Amino acid sequence: MRNSFPLLAYLNTPIRYYYFYLVPLGLALLMVSFDVHFQGMFPSTIASNLSSPHKFLNDFFGICTFICIALIFINYFRVQLNRQQIQHIKQHYAKLNTQQRSMFSPLGLLFFIFMLLFFCLSWFLISDEIPYTDSSTKKGATMVYLKGFAHPYISAVVNSLHYALTVLFALMIPYIFNVRKFT
């Protein structure tokens, strides 16, 4: 295993962690460049009236998310941290004050699990209606517009950022387990 930051250890094992972001983004941009008809793979995507590139982006990054999360948790059970990474975890935890250490409590763990489930379920929640631009209903409308109705290249970048945020929350769960185990 490469000598990496303990948070990224389980994603850095097969290949460098940044390839898990760059390769799907590159493939998505390449596929969106060609006007390929795509019905959808998820039931909510098949039933939606989104354009073919937007359906592809939603399903592609959703599948990439699930594969990456599975890889993280498989590596958590298969790969052991080395001594330097364990030492880094102990030093990092020792520097935190009481309020910052609460992130590693059972309630903090439940927060990250809940957020991970919420982010994963959001791949199945698709809105077919263009959001209104009225100032009273603008909350959340920008994200819905960018993911489903903007230019496909912009949607690819926004979907990839959603994917990256979901993977970050997935990486936090094994990191919390390691902090609780080694401190």
Protein Blocks (a to p, Z undefined) as FASTA:
>chain_A
ZZddfklmmmmmmmcfklmmmmmmmmmmmmmmpccddfbjbfklmmpccdfklmmmmmmm
mmmmmmmmmmmmmmmmmpccdfklmmmmmmmmmmpcfklmmmmmmklmmmmmmmmmmmmm
mmmmccfbdcdfbfklmgoklmmmmmmmmcfklmmmmmmmmmmmmmmmmmmmmmmmmmmm
mZZ
